Amino acid sequence: MSLSLLQDVAQNYGAIAAIGGGLAAIGAGVGIGKIGGSAMEAMARQPEMHGKIQSSALILAAFVEAVALFAVVVSFLK
């Protein structure tokens, strides 16, 4: 999310919408980071499960990203 987009949202929709969109993006970044870190630890402990862990981590990251995108869209609505 670029700064100009957040500024546009703040002018047209209010500061609360911009804050909500920013928090959704930050939350998604934290969530995906935790998924990636946990997946790496699990793969280091059990290398034979690499494929299943990686697939699960990618699916979970997609779900987190989808929820964050939904939150950003909802925050832009009046």
N, C-alpha and C positions, 0 to 999 in steps of 0.2 A: 504494500500500500504506500503510495507516494505522499509526500508532504502536501503537494498541491491539491491532491484529492481530498485530504483531510481538511485543508483550508476551505475548499469549496463546500464541503459538507457543513462545516461550522457556519459559513455565511448563509447557506440556504436552509439548513435543517436545524441549526442550533448546536451549541457546544456539547450538549448531552449525547447527541447522535455521534459526534466525532469521537468522544471519549469511549462510547460503547463499541464503535468499530475498531478503535485502537486496542482496547482491552481484549476484544475477540482475537485480533491478530497476535497479540502477545501471548495470550493463553494457548493458541494453537502452536506457536513456536515452542513454548515450554513443554506442552504435551508431546509433541513429536520428538523433542530432544530427550525426554524421559523414556519414550518408547525405544528410540535408537540406542540409548545408553544401556538400557536393560537387555535389549536384544544382543548387544555386543558382549555383555557379561555372560549371558546364557550360552552364547556360541563359544566363548572361551572355556567355559566349564564343560560343555558337552559338544565337542566338534562334530560328532556323528549326527547331531540333530540340526545341523546348519540350515538345510533346505526348509524344514518345517518352521523353524524359528524365524527365518528371513521372510517367508511367505506370510506368516502371522503378523509380523511387525509391519509389513507393507500394507496389509489390509487394515490394521488398526490405525496406521498413520492416515490412510485415506478416510476412515471414519472421522478422525479428529479434524481433518481438514474440511470435510463436508459440514460438520457441525459449526466450525468457525465461519465458513462461508455463509451458512444460514444465519448466523448471529450478525454478521456484517450487513447482510441484506435487510434483516429485520431492523437493525439500528438506523438504516437509511430511510425507512418508512416513517411517515408522520403519524 
